[in-house]
Protein backbone atom coordinates (compact mmCIF):
# COMPACT_ATOMS: atom_id res chain seq x y z
CA UNK A 1 0.00 0.00 0.00
CA UNK A 2 1.48 3.36 -0.98
CA UNK A 3 1.40 6.48 1.18
CA UNK A 4 -1.06 8.18 -1.18
CA UNK A 5 -3.63 5.39 -0.82
CA UNK A 6 -3.62 5.28 3.00
CA UNK A 7 -6.86 6.49 4.55
CA UNK A 8 -6.94 9.91 6.24
CA UNK A 9 -8.99 8.70 9.22
CA UNK A 10 -5.95 7.13 10.88
CA UNK A 11 -4.43 10.53 11.67
CA UNK A 12 -7.73 11.87 12.96
CA UNK A 13 -8.33 8.85 15.17
CA UNK A 14 -4.96 9.25 16.87
CA UNK A 15 -5.75 12.89 17.64
CA UNK A 16 -9.10 11.95 19.12
CA UNK A 17 -7.53 9.30 21.32
CA UNK A 18 -4.86 11.74 22.46
CA UNK A 19 -7.42 14.37 23.42
CA UNK A 20 -9.52 11.89 25.37
CA UNK A 21 -6.55 10.55 27.30
CA UNK A 22 -5.23 14.03 28.12
CA UNK A 23 -8.69 15.09 29.28
CA UNK A 24 -8.76 12.22 31.78
CA UNK A 25 -5.40 13.39 33.15
CA UNK A 26 -6.61 16.98 33.29
CA UNK A 27 -9.76 16.06 35.21
CA UNK A 28 -8.75 13.26 37.60
CA UNK A 29 -12.07 13.51 39.47
CA UNK A 30 -13.91 12.32 36.41
CA UNK A 31 -15.57 13.41 33.25
CA UNK A 32 -18.76 14.56 35.05
CA UNK A 33 -17.00 17.64 36.41
CA UNK A 34 -15.76 18.50 32.92
CA UNK A 35 -19.30 18.17 31.51
CA UNK A 36 -20.71 20.34 34.30
CA UNK A 37 -18.09 23.02 33.59
CA UNK A 38 -18.95 22.95 29.89
CA UNK A 39 -22.66 23.26 30.66
CA UNK A 40 -21.98 26.29 32.86
CA UNK A 41 -19.88 27.87 30.09
CA UNK A 42 -22.71 27.31 27.60
CA UNK A 43 -25.23 28.95 29.94
CA UNK A 44 -22.98 31.97 30.41
CA UNK A 45 -22.25 32.33 26.70
CA UNK A 46 -25.95 31.97 25.86
CA UNK A 47 -26.75 34.68 28.41
CA UNK A 48 -24.20 36.99 26.75
CA UNK A 49 -25.59 36.28 23.29
CA UNK A 50 -29.14 37.00 24.45
CA UNK A 51 -28.05 40.20 26.16
CA UNK A 52 -26.31 41.32 22.98
CA UNK A 53 -29.41 40.49 20.93
CA UNK A 54 -31.58 42.57 23.27
CA UNK A 55 -29.22 45.53 22.91
CA UNK A 56 -29.34 45.24 19.14
CA UNK A 57 -33.14 44.88 19.04
CA UNK A 58 -34.07 47.57 21.56
CA UNK A 59 -31.22 50.12 21.73
CA UNK A 60 -33.44 52.95 23.06
CA UNK A 61 -34.75 50.83 25.94
CA UNK A 62 -31.27 49.76 27.02
CA UNK A 63 -29.95 53.34 26.79
CA UNK A 64 -32.69 54.55 29.16
CA UNK A 65 -31.89 51.80 31.69
CA UNK A 66 -28.16 52.61 31.87
KAMOKA-V481092 format. One record per residue. N is the residue number from 1. RES is the residue in one small letter. SS is DSSP state (A for helix, B for strand, O for the rest). OMEGA is omega in radians with two decimals (NA if undefined). Layout:
n = <N	N>
res = <RES	RES>
ss = <SS	SS>
omega = <OMEGA	OMEGA>
//
This chain:
n = <1	2	3	4	5	6	7	8	9	10	11	12	13	14	15	16	17	18	19	20	21	22	23	24	25	26	27	28	29	30	31	32	33	34	35	36	37	38	39	40	41	42	43	44	45	46	47	48	49	50	51	52	53	54	55	56	57	58	59	60	61	62	63	64	65	66>
res = <x	x	x	x	x	x	x	x	x	x	x	x	x	x	x	x	x	x	x	x	x	x	x	x	x	x	x	x	x	x	x	x	x	x	x	x	x	x	x	x	x	x	x	x	x	x	x	x	x	x	x	x	x	x	x	x	x	x	x	x	x	x	x	x	x	x>
ss = <O	O	A	A	A	O	O	O	A	A	A	A	A	A	A	A	A	A	A	A	A	A	A	A	A	A	O	O	O	O	A	A	A	A	A	A	A	A	A	A	A	A	A	A	A	A	A	A	A	A	A	A	A	A	A	A	A	O	A	A	A	A	A	A	A	O>
omega = <-3.13	-3.12	-3.11	-3.09	3.11	-3.12	-3.13	-3.02	-3.13	-3.14	-3.13	-3.12	-3.14	3.09	3.13	3.13	3.14	-3.12	3.12	-3.12	3.13	3.11	3.14	3.07	-3.13	-3.11	-3.07	-3.13	3.10	-3.08	-3.10	3.12	3.11	-3.14	3.12	3.10	3.13	3.13	3.12	3.10	-3.13	3.12	-3.13	-3.12	3.09	3.11	3.12	3.13	-3.14	3.12	3.11	-3.14	3.11	3.13	-3.13	-3.09	-3.03	-3.07	-3.12	-3.14	-3.12	-3.14	3.13	-3.12	-3.06	NA>
//
